[in-house]
């Protein structure tokens, strides 16, 4: 999608782009240039937004019926089954 830069350096983001990212009037965005010469525009989120998303994810409880200790044993092995390190 192409858009035109005004004499003041302003750009209108097409409606499809705004809708896809969830940008509404009054929202802040971050604009940055990449080493390859591209321009990236990202919706700027508040810390509260981030915290709210993390809390919502935690409420979903993606892993159920398993304790943290069981997950640790599964990923790292059972520490009781490991041989003890030799002392010098």
Biopython code that builds the backbone (N, CA, C, O; Angstrom):
import numpy as np
from Bio.PDB.StructureBuilder import StructureBuilder

atoms = [
    (1, "UNK", "N", (0.834, -1.168, 0.000)),
    (1, "UNK", "CA", (0.000, 0.000, 0.000)),
    (1, "UNK", "C", (0.886, 1.241, 0.000)),
    (1, "UNK", "O", (1.793, 1.368, 0.823)),
    (2, "UNK", "N", (0.630, 2.111, -0.886)),
    (2, "UNK", "CA", (1.407, 3.343, -0.974)),
    (2, "UNK", "C", (0.618, 4.495, -0.361)),
    (2, "UNK", "O", (-0.612, 4.524, -0.409)),
    (3, "UNK", "N", (1.349, 5.433, 0.210)),
    (3, "UNK", "CA", (0.745, 6.642, 0.755)),
    (3, "UNK", "C", (1.700, 7.792, 0.472)),
    (3, "UNK", "O", (2.862, 7.558, 0.141)),
    (4, "UNK", "N", (1.242, 9.000, 0.595)),
    (4, "UNK", "CA", (2.045, 10.171, 0.248)),
    (4, "UNK", "C", (2.437, 10.941, 1.503)),
    (4, "UNK", "O", (1.645, 11.076, 2.435)),
    (5, "UNK", "N", (3.654, 11.437, 1.516)),
    (5, "UNK", "CA", (4.134, 12.269, 2.625)),
    (5, "UNK", "C", (3.810, 13.718, 2.301)),
    (5, "UNK", "O", (4.077, 14.186, 1.194)),
    (6, "UNK", "N", (3.235, 14.426, 3.264)),
    (6, "UNK", "CA", (2.887, 15.836, 3.050)),
    (6, "UNK", "C", (4.138, 16.702, 3.164)),
    (6, "UNK", "O", (5.201, 16.218, 3.555)),
    (7, "UNK", "N", (4.013, 17.948, 2.830)),
    (7, "UNK", "CA", (5.124, 18.894, 2.913)),
    (7, "UNK", "C", (5.621, 19.049, 4.349)),
    (7, "UNK", "O", (6.776, 19.408, 4.578)),
    (8, "UNK", "N", (4.729, 18.771, 5.326)),
    (8, "UNK", "CA", (5.104, 18.839, 6.742)),
    (8, "UNK", "C", (5.692, 17.527, 7.249)),
    (8, "UNK", "O", (6.023, 17.415, 8.429)),
    (9, "UNK", "N", (5.827, 16.524, 6.362)),
    (9, "UNK", "CA", (6.398, 15.244, 6.757)),
    (9, "UNK", "C", (5.388, 14.290, 7.370)),
    (9, "UNK", "O", (5.772, 13.302, 7.996)),
    (10, "UNK", "N", (4.122, 14.568, 7.201)),
    (10, "UNK", "CA", (3.081, 13.726, 7.779)),
    (10, "UNK", "C", (2.663, 12.638, 6.793)),
    (10, "UNK", "O", (2.712, 12.818, 5.577)),
    (11, "UNK", "N", (2.254, 11.513, 7.356)),
    (11, "UNK", "CA", (1.803, 10.381, 6.552)),
    (11, "UNK", "C", (0.455, 9.925, 7.092)),
    (11, "UNK", "O", (0.263, 9.853, 8.306)),
    (12, "UNK", "N", (-0.470, 9.619, 6.207)),
    (12, "UNK", "CA", (-1.742, 9.032, 6.619)),
    (12, "UNK", "C", (-1.616, 7.526, 6.465)),
    (12, "UNK", "O", (-1.351, 7.024, 5.373)),
    (13, "UNK", "N", (-1.810, 6.805, 7.573)),
    (13, "UNK", "CA", (-1.784, 5.353, 7.507)),
    (13, "UNK", "C", (-3.107, 4.870, 6.924)),
    (13, "UNK", "O", (-4.171, 5.286, 7.383)),
    (14, "UNK", "N", (-3.056, 4.006, 5.930)),
    (14, "UNK", "CA", (-4.301, 3.505, 5.349)),
    (14, "UNK", "C", (-5.170, 2.814, 6.399)),
    (14, "UNK", "O", (-4.660, 2.236, 7.359)),
    (15, "UNK", "N", (-6.490, 2.882, 6.205)),
    (15, "UNK", "CA", (-7.442, 2.317, 7.155)),
    (15, "UNK", "C", (-7.179, 0.839, 7.399)),
    (15, "UNK", "O", (-7.274, 0.384, 8.539)),
    (16, "UNK", "N", (-6.851, 0.079, 6.360)),
    (16, "UNK", "CA", (-6.571, -1.344, 6.518)),
    (16, "UNK", "C", (-5.429, -1.577, 7.504)),
    (16, "UNK", "O", (-5.489, -2.492, 8.325)),
    (17, "UNK", "N", (-4.400, -0.757, 7.422)),
    (17, "UNK", "CA", (-3.241, -0.884, 8.310)),
    (17, "UNK", "C", (-3.638, -0.513, 9.729)),
    (17, "UNK", "O", (-3.310, -1.234, 10.672)),
    (18, "UNK", "N", (-4.344, 0.609, 9.894)),
    (18, "UNK", "CA", (-4.776, 1.028, 11.232)),
    (18, "UNK", "C", (-5.654, -0.028, 11.883)),
    (18, "UNK", "O", (-5.499, -0.334, 13.065)),
    (19, "UNK", "N", (-6.575, -0.582, 11.106)),
    (19, "UNK", "CA", (-7.467, -1.611, 11.645)),
    (19, "UNK", "C", (-6.706, -2.880, 12.013)),
    (19, "UNK", "O", (-6.977, -3.490, 13.047)),
    (20, "UNK", "N", (-5.760, -3.278, 11.174)),
    (20, "UNK", "CA", (-5.002, -4.511, 11.425)),
    (20, "UNK", "C", (-4.183, -4.417, 12.707)),
    (20, "UNK", "O", (-4.035, -5.403, 13.428)),
    (21, "UNK", "N", (-3.652, -3.230, 12.989)),
    (21, "UNK", "CA", (-2.799, -3.042, 14.160)),
    (21, "UNK", "C", (-3.597, -2.571, 15.371)),
    (21, "UNK", "O", (-3.135, -2.678, 16.507)),
    (22, "UNK", "N", (-4.783, -2.056, 15.127)),
    (22, "UNK", "CA", (-5.605, -1.565, 16.231)),
    (22, "UNK", "C", (-5.275, -0.144, 16.627)),
    (22, "UNK", "O", (-5.429, 0.233, 17.789)),
    (23, "UNK", "N", (-4.822, 0.649, 15.670)),
    (23, "UNK", "CA", (-4.501, 2.053, 15.948)),
    (23, "UNK", "C", (-5.763, 2.887, 15.796)),
    (23, "UNK", "O", (-6.454, 2.833, 14.779)),
    (24, "UNK", "N", (-6.042, 3.668, 16.850)),
    (24, "UNK", "CA", (-7.225, 4.531, 16.857)),
    (24, "UNK", "C", (-6.773, 5.990, 16.995)),
    (24, "UNK", "O", (-5.643, 6.248, 17.409)),
    (25, "UNK", "N", (-7.644, 6.939, 16.653)),
    (25, "UNK", "CA", (-7.280, 8.352, 16.821)),
    (25, "UNK", "C", (-6.834, 8.628, 18.257)),
    (25, "UNK", "O", (-7.483, 8.199, 19.211)),
    (26, "UNK", "N", (-5.742, 9.334, 18.397)),
    (26, "UNK", "CA", (-5.198, 9.663, 19.712)),
    (26, "UNK", "C", (-4.152, 8.680, 20.210)),
    (26, "UNK", "O", (-3.431, 8.985, 21.160)),
    (27, "UNK", "N", (-4.049, 7.487, 19.583)),
    (27, "UNK", "CA", (-3.016, 6.522, 19.977)),
    (27, "UNK", "C", (-1.638, 7.046, 19.593)),
    (27, "UNK", "O", (-1.491, 7.806, 18.636)),
    (28, "UNK", "N", (-0.646, 6.632, 20.346)),
    (28, "UNK", "CA", (0.737, 6.998, 20.039)),
    (28, "UNK", "C", (1.402, 5.834, 19.324)),
    (28, "UNK", "O", (1.101, 4.672, 19.596)),
    (29, "UNK", "N", (2.315, 6.156, 18.401)),
    (29, "UNK", "CA", (3.063, 5.133, 17.684)),
    (29, "UNK", "C", (4.547, 5.436, 17.784)),
    (29, "UNK", "O", (4.950, 6.588, 17.943)),
    (30, "UNK", "N", (5.348, 4.397, 17.691)),
    (30, "UNK", "CA", (6.802, 4.548, 17.631)),
    (30, "UNK", "C", (7.221, 4.398, 16.176)),
    (30, "UNK", "O", (6.755, 3.496, 15.480)),
    (31, "UNK", "N", (8.094, 5.278, 15.722)),
    (31, "UNK", "CA", (8.592, 5.233, 14.354)),
    (31, "UNK", "C", (10.104, 5.106, 14.426)),
    (31, "UNK", "O", (10.768, 5.862, 15.136)),
    (32, "UNK", "N", (10.652, 4.128, 13.675)),
    (32, "UNK", "CA", (12.102, 3.959, 13.677)),
    (32, "UNK", "C", (12.572, 3.518, 12.308)),
    (32, "UNK", "O", (11.840, 2.876, 11.555)),
    (33, "UNK", "N", (13.794, 3.872, 12.004)),
    (33, "UNK", "CA", (14.418, 3.474, 10.739)),
    (33, "UNK", "C", (15.286, 2.246, 10.994)),
    (33, "UNK", "O", (15.908, 2.120, 12.049)),
    (34, "UNK", "N", (15.320, 1.350, 10.023)),
    (34, "UNK", "CA", (16.175, 0.167, 10.126)),
    (34, "UNK", "C", (17.438, 0.388, 9.315)),
    (34, "UNK", "O", (17.511, 1.321, 8.515)),
    (35, "UNK", "N", (18.429, -0.461, 9.518)),
    (35, "UNK", "CA", (19.692, -0.341, 8.796)),
    (35, "UNK", "C", (19.500, -0.532, 7.297)),
    (35, "UNK", "O", (20.282, -0.010, 6.502)),
    (36, "UNK", "N", (18.477, -1.267, 6.906)),
    (36, "UNK", "CA", (18.238, -1.522, 5.481)),
    (36, "UNK", "C", (17.487, -0.378, 4.791)),
    (36, "UNK", "O", (17.246, -0.423, 3.585)),
    (37, "UNK", "N", (17.121, 0.648, 5.569)),
    (37, "UNK", "CA", (16.442, 1.795, 4.990)),
    (37, "UNK", "C", (14.927, 1.743, 5.116)),
    (37, "UNK", "O", (14.240, 2.640, 4.627)),
    (38, "UNK", "N", (14.400, 0.726, 5.751)),
    (38, "UNK", "CA", (12.956, 0.628, 5.945)),
    (38, "UNK", "C", (12.532, 1.495, 7.126)),
    (38, "UNK", "O", (13.349, 1.856, 7.973)),
    (39, "UNK", "N", (11.265, 1.816, 7.166)),
    (39, "UNK", "CA", (10.695, 2.556, 8.285)),
    (39, "UNK", "C", (9.666, 1.645, 8.954)),
    (39, "UNK", "O", (8.794, 1.086, 8.290)),
    (40, "UNK", "N", (9.779, 1.504, 10.273)),
    (40, "UNK", "CA", (8.871, 0.661, 11.031)),
    (40, "UNK", "C", (8.012, 1.553, 11.915)),
    (40, "UNK", "O", (8.518, 2.412, 12.636)),
    (41, "UNK", "N", (6.702, 1.331, 11.844)),
    (41, "UNK", "CA", (5.763, 2.067, 12.683)),
    (41, "UNK", "C", (5.081, 1.042, 13.569)),
    (41, "UNK", "O", (4.440, 0.112, 13.078)),
    (42, "UNK", "N", (5.222, 1.215, 14.886)),
    (42, "UNK", "CA", (4.645, 0.274, 15.846)),
    (42, "UNK", "C", (3.720, 1.018, 16.787)),
    (42, "UNK", "O", (3.994, 2.144, 17.201)),
    (43, "UNK", "N", (2.625, 0.365, 17.114)),
    (43, "UNK", "CA", (1.721, 0.950, 18.097)),
    (43, "UNK", "C", (2.444, 1.014, 19.433)),
    (43, "UNK", "O", (3.023, 0.024, 19.881)),
    (44, "UNK", "N", (2.410, 2.165, 20.060)),
    (44, "UNK", "CA", (3.068, 2.358, 21.344)),
    (44, "UNK", "C", (2.114, 1.920, 22.440)),
    (44, "UNK", "O", (0.980, 2.393, 22.516)),
    (45, "UNK", "N", (2.585, 1.006, 23.296)),
    (45, "UNK", "CA", (1.734, 0.537, 24.383)),
    (45, "UNK", "C", (2.198, 1.091, 25.707)),
    (45, "UNK", "O", (3.390, 1.320, 25.913)),
    (46, "UNK", "N", (1.278, 1.300, 26.585)),
    (46, "UNK", "CA", (1.625, 1.744, 27.930)),
    (46, "UNK", "C", (2.052, 0.537, 28.750)),
    (46, "UNK", "O", (1.738, -0.599, 28.397)),
    (47, "UNK", "N", (2.750, 0.772, 29.816)),
    (47, "UNK", "CA", (3.146, -0.317, 30.715)),
    (47, "UNK", "C", (1.910, -1.022, 31.254)),
    (47, "UNK", "O", (1.917, -2.235, 31.464)),
    (48, "UNK", "N", (0.843, -0.250, 31.476)),
    (48, "UNK", "CA", (-0.395, -0.845, 31.973)),
    (48, "UNK", "C", (-0.973, -1.837, 30.970)),
    (48, "UNK", "O", (-1.511, -2.874, 31.358)),
    (49, "UNK", "N", (-0.860, -1.516, 29.663)),
    (49, "UNK", "CA", (-1.344, -2.425, 28.629)),
    (49, "UNK", "C", (-0.571, -3.737, 28.684)),
    (49, "UNK", "O", (-1.152, -4.819, 28.594)),
    (50, "UNK", "N", (0.734, -3.626, 28.830)),
    (50, "UNK", "CA", (1.584, -4.818, 28.893)),
    (50, "UNK", "C", (1.217, -5.661, 30.111)),
    (50, "UNK", "O", (1.065, -6.879, 30.014)),
    (51, "UNK", "N", (1.079, -5.006, 31.239)),
    (51, "UNK", "CA", (0.721, -5.719, 32.470)),
    (51, "UNK", "C", (-0.635, -6.397, 32.316)),
    (51, "UNK", "O", (-0.814, -7.535, 32.748)),
    (52, "UNK", "N", (-1.572, -5.715, 31.713)),
    (52, "UNK", "CA", (-2.907, -6.292, 31.519)),
    (52, "UNK", "C", (-2.836, -7.519, 30.620)),
    (52, "UNK", "O", (-3.511, -8.515, 30.878)),
    (53, "UNK", "N", (-2.016, -7.456, 29.557)),
    (53, "UNK", "CA", (-1.887, -8.612, 28.663)),
    (53, "UNK", "C", (-1.248, -9.791, 29.380)),
    (53, "UNK", "O", (-1.667, -10.932, 29.187)),
    (54, "UNK", "N", (-0.236, -9.529, 30.208)),
    (54, "UNK", "CA", (0.428, -10.601, 30.951)),
    (54, "UNK", "C", (-0.546, -11.236, 31.946)),
    (54, "UNK", "O", (-0.601, -12.460, 32.070)),
    (55, "UNK", "N", (-1.303, -10.415, 32.644)),
    (55, "UNK", "CA", (-2.283, -10.948, 33.611)),
    (55, "UNK", "C", (-3.359, -11.776, 32.903)),
    (55, "UNK", "O", (-3.774, -12.818, 33.411)),
    (56, "UNK", "N", (-3.808, -11.316, 31.739)),
    (56, "UNK", "CA", (-4.818, -12.071, 30.985)),
    (56, "UNK", "C", (-4.251, -13.417, 30.536)),
    (56, "UNK", "O", (-4.951, -14.429, 30.560)),
    (57, "UNK", "N", (-2.995, -13.425, 30.130)),
    (57, "UNK", "CA", (-2.344, -14.672, 29.727)),
    (57, "UNK", "C", (-2.225, -15.616, 30.920)),
    (57, "UNK", "O", (-2.448, -16.820, 30.787)),
    (58, "UNK", "N", (-1.878, -15.080, 32.069)),
    (58, "UNK", "CA", (-1.739, -15.907, 33.271)),
    (58, "UNK", "C", (-3.084, -16.512, 33.675)),
    (58, "UNK", "O", (-3.133, -17.639, 34.167)),
    (59, "UNK", "N", (-4.149, -15.785, 33.475)),
    (59, "UNK", "CA", (-5.475, -16.297, 33.835)),
    (59, "UNK", "C", (-5.897, -17.457, 32.932)),
    (59, "UNK", "O", (-6.710, -18.293, 33.326)),
    (60, "UNK", "N", (-5.341, -17.501, 31.721)),
    (60, "UNK", "CA", (-5.704, -18.576, 30.801)),
    (60, "UNK", "C", (-5.173, -19.925, 31.262)),
    (60, "UNK", "O", (-5.687, -20.965, 30.849)),
    (61, "UNK", "N", (-4.160, -19.923, 32.107)),
    (61, "UNK", "CA", (-3.576, -21.153, 32.646)),
    (61, "UNK", "C", (-3.345, -22.178, 31.544)),
    (61, "UNK", "O", (-4.046, -23.186, 31.448)),
    (62, "UNK", "N", (-2.350, -21.896, 30.720)),
    (62, "UNK", "CA", (-2.070, -22.738, 29.565)),
    (62, "UNK", "C", (-1.645, -24.149, 29.951)),
    (62, "UNK", "O", (-1.898, -25.095, 29.206)),
    (63, "UNK", "N", (-1.007, -24.301, 31.099)),
    (63, "UNK", "CA", (-0.580, -25.620, 31.564)),
    (63, "UNK", "C", (-1.394, -25.928, 32.815)),
    (63, "UNK", "O", (-1.330, -25.204, 33.809)),
    (64, "UNK", "N", (-2.153, -27.005, 32.750)),
    (64, "UNK", "CA", (-3.017, -27.357, 33.880)),
    (64, "UNK", "C", (-2.684, -28.744, 34.386)),
    (64, "UNK", "O", (-2.269, -29.616, 33.622)),
    (65, "UNK", "N", (-2.868, -28.939, 35.678)),
    (65, "UNK", "CA", (-2.701, -30.254, 36.265)),
    (65, "UNK", "C", (-1.259, -30.690, 36.439)),
    (65, "UNK", "O", (-0.994, -31.857, 36.728)),
    (66, "UNK", "N", (-0.323, -29.765, 36.267)),
    (66, "UNK", "CA", (1.086, -30.093, 36.428)),
    (66, "UNK", "C", (1.709, -29.049, 37.341)),
    (66, "UNK", "O", (1.467, -27.853, 37.176)),
    (67, "UNK", "N", (2.505, -29.492, 38.297)),
    (67, "UNK", "CA", (3.161, -28.550, 39.201)),
    (67, "UNK", "C", (4.462, -28.056, 38.582)),
    (67, "UNK", "O", (4.972, -28.640, 37.626)),
    (68, "UNK", "N", (4.980, -26.991, 39.130)),
    (68, "UNK", "CA", (6.258, -26.462, 38.666)),
    (68, "UNK", "C", (7.366, -27.486, 38.856)),
    (68, "UNK", "O", (8.225, -27.642, 37.988)),
    (69, "UNK", "N", (7.352, -28.186, 39.987)),
    (69, "UNK", "CA", (8.371, -29.215, 40.238)),
    (69, "UNK", "C", (8.322, -30.312, 39.179)),
    (69, "UNK", "O", (9.363, -30.802, 38.741)),
    (70, "UNK", "N", (7.129, -30.693, 38.772)),
    (70, "UNK", "CA", (6.997, -31.730, 37.748)),
    (70, "UNK", "C", (7.532, -31.244, 36.400)),
    (70, "UNK", "O", (8.165, -32.004, 35.667)),
    (71, "UNK", "N", (7.276, -29.988, 36.084)),
    (71, "UNK", "CA", (7.798, -29.418, 34.839)),
    (71, "UNK", "C", (9.325, -29.377, 34.885)),
    (71, "UNK", "O", (9.988, -29.702, 33.900)),
    (72, "UNK", "N", (9.877, -28.977, 36.025)),
    (72, "UNK", "CA", (11.338, -28.916, 36.165)),
    (72, "UNK", "C", (11.954, -30.301, 36.008)),
    (72, "UNK", "O", (12.983, -30.439, 35.347)),
    (73, "UNK", "N", (11.355, -31.320, 36.595)),
    (73, "UNK", "CA", (11.865, -32.691, 36.457)),
    (73, "UNK", "C", (11.803, -33.147, 35.005)),
    (73, "UNK", "O", (12.718, -33.806, 34.510)),
    (74, "UNK", "N", (10.722, -32.792, 34.334)),
    (74, "UNK", "CA", (10.540, -33.185, 32.936)),
    (74, "UNK", "C", (11.589, -32.542, 32.035)),
    (74, "UNK", "O", (12.117, -33.189, 31.131)),
    (75, "UNK", "N", (11.889, -31.270, 32.282)),
    (75, "UNK", "CA", (12.819, -30.560, 31.406)),
    (75, "UNK", "C", (14.276, -30.734, 31.810)),
    (75, "UNK", "O", (15.157, -30.742, 30.950)),
    (76, "UNK", "N", (14.540, -30.874, 33.102)),
    (76, "UNK", "CA", (15.929, -30.942, 33.575)),
    (76, "UNK", "C", (16.332, -32.308, 34.104)),
    (76, "UNK", "O", (17.516, -32.559, 34.329)),
    (77, "UNK", "N", (15.395, -33.167, 34.300)),
    (77, "UNK", "CA", (15.699, -34.468, 34.884)),
    (77, "UNK", "C", (15.489, -34.434, 36.385)),
    (77, "UNK", "O", (15.357, -33.370, 36.990)),
    (78, "UNK", "N", (15.461, -35.599, 36.962)),
    (78, "UNK", "CA", (15.238, -35.723, 38.403)),
    (78, "UNK", "C", (16.553, -35.522, 39.143)),
    (78, "UNK", "O", (17.474, -36.320, 38.968)),
    (79, "UNK", "N", (16.672, -34.472, 39.969)),
    (79, "UNK", "CA", (17.939, -34.226, 40.670)),
    (79, "UNK", "C", (18.317, -35.350, 41.633)),
    (79, "UNK", "O", (19.499, -35.557, 41.907)),
    (80, "UNK", "N", (17.326, -36.075, 42.147)),
    (80, "UNK", "CA", (17.620, -37.182, 43.068)),
    (80, "UNK", "C", (18.237, -38.367, 42.330)),
    (80, "UNK", "O", (18.940, -39.174, 42.938)),
    (81, "UNK", "N", (17.982, -38.481, 41.028)),
    (81, "UNK", "CA", (18.528, -39.583, 40.240)),
    (81, "UNK", "C", (19.930, -39.273, 39.720)),
    (81, "UNK", "O", (20.643, -40.178, 39.286)),
    (82, "UNK", "N", (20.330, -37.999, 39.759)),
    (82, "UNK", "CA", (21.654, -37.611, 39.276)),
    (82, "UNK", "C", (22.730, -38.011, 40.289)),
    (82, "UNK", "O", (22.521, -37.902, 41.497)),
    (83, "UNK", "N", (23.861, -38.468, 39.800)),
    (83, "UNK", "CA", (24.943, -38.776, 40.729)),
    (83, "UNK", "C", (25.476, -37.503, 41.376)),
    (83, "UNK", "O", (25.543, -36.457, 40.730)),
    (84, "UNK", "N", (25.847, -37.586, 42.623)),
    (84, "UNK", "CA", (26.362, -36.392, 43.302)),
    (84, "UNK", "C", (27.753, -36.070, 42.775)),
    (84, "UNK", "O", (28.526, -36.973, 42.455)),
    (85, "UNK", "N", (28.070, -34.778, 42.684)),
    (85, "UNK", "CA", (29.407, -34.405, 42.206)),
    (85, "UNK", "C", (30.478, -34.861, 43.189)),
    (85, "UNK", "O", (30.283, -34.846, 44.405)),
    (86, "UNK", "N", (31.616, -35.268, 42.627)),
    (86, "UNK", "CA", (32.719, -35.735, 43.482)),
    (86, "UNK", "C", (33.381, -34.539, 44.141)),
    (86, "UNK", "O", (33.625, -33.516, 43.501)),
    (87, "UNK", "N", (33.665, -34.677, 45.409)),
    (87, "UNK", "CA", (34.333, -33.608, 46.157)),
    (87, "UNK", "C", (35.827, -33.758, 45.991)),
    (87, "UNK", "O", (36.357, -34.868, 45.944)),
    (88, "UNK", "N", (36.496, -32.625, 45.904)),
    (88, "UNK", "CA", (37.959, -32.620, 45.742)),
    (88, "UNK", "C", (38.644, -32.528, 47.076)),
    (88, "UNK", "O", (39.873, -32.511, 47.139)),
]
sb = StructureBuilder()
sb.init_structure("model")
sb.init_model(0)
sb.init_chain("A")
sb.init_seg("    ")
for serial, (resi, resn, name, xyz) in enumerate(atoms, 1):
    if name == "N":
        sb.init_residue(resn, " ", resi, " ")
    sb.init_atom(name, np.array(xyz, "f"), 0.0, 1.0, " ", f" {name:<3s}", serial, name[0])
structure = sb.get_structure()
